[in-house]
Every structure is written in structure tokens, then in C-alpha cells.
Amino acid sequence: NASLLVAACLLAKFDAARYLAAAACGLQNAMATSYCGAVVRTTHMTGASTDIGLLIGRLGSRFLRRRCAGVPFNDKDNADASQDTTKLTLLLLLLGSYLLGSFLGANLYKAAAVEALLIPASISGVAGLCYTAWQVRVHFFVKPHVSAEELA
């Protein structure tokens, strides 16, 4: 991801730069999806905005239906509401991060033009190196010392 952003920065005068930046967005979405196992996109918020509205509507509907009828929440309602609240929290955090990143990115572009891409490239590169180092540590130094019973 970092290398695609650096390449887009270096090739900013050419049409290929936009394709490299788009590939970096696609790679970021793929990494986020494969990491957490959820279908959550981090480079666009159209689906997340829809999901936020649906979750708010579902939570409100469940609350009003039960409260207006004078019926208390049962265990299923509580479990569903808890799951919906967790999803809503994640999506609101993603939306807030997206909006903050958009604001910071626009201001960085005003200050540094296309070289502003080097900042997310650096963050992505450092995060990738840290994750790789952690994976190497776990697979080569921690897991060989773990017994078969502990892995089960």
C-alpha cells in the first residue's frame, strides 16, 4: 500500500498516478476485510452511511415497538440490540475517521500538494513493517514454544 502511494506521488504528472492511488485504496479495503473478516470498506462511506441509517432505524423501531406496547425487552431483544449497537459504534468510528482523514488530507494537500501522499504512505509503511515484525515474532519465536494442548 505504501509503495503504491509513493509511486503515485512520484508519478503525479502522469495518468498512471491516479490508477496507482486507486489501487492503493482497493488494497486498503482488501486488507481491512481480510484482517477483521467483516465486509467493511474503509475508503468510501456510501454503504456504511446506509448501514448506519438502517441500524438506527432498527434500534428505534425495536425500542418504540416494545415500549409503546408496554412490553419489556426479552433476552433476544437485548442480544439483538447489543449486536446492533456494537455494529453502529464501529461504523460511526469509521465514518468519523473518514471525515477526519478527508479534512486533514484536504488541508495537507493545500500545504504540500501531491507530496501530501507521502504522509499516509509513511503511516501505512510503518504499520505494515510493525505488523510483519509481529507476525515473524509470533510464527517463529512464540508458536514453536507452545505445546499442542495450548494451541487446541
Sequence and secondary structure as in RCSB ss.txt:
>XXXX:A:sequence
NASLLVAACLLAKFDAARYLAAAACGLQNAMATSYCGAVVRTTHMTGASTDIGLLIGRLGSRFLRRRCAGVPFND
KDNADASQDTTKLTLLLLLLGSYLLGSFLGANLYKAAAVEALLIPASISGVAGLCYTAWQVRVHFFVKPHVSAEE
LA
>XXXX:A:secstr
 HHHHHHHHHTTTSTHHHHHHHHHHHHHHHHHHHHHSS   SS  HHHHHHHHHHHHHHHHHHHHHHHHT    H
HHHHHHHHHHHHHHHHHHHHHHHHHHHHHHHHHHHHHGGGGGHHHHHHHHHHHHHHHHHHHHIIIIIGGGS HHH
H 
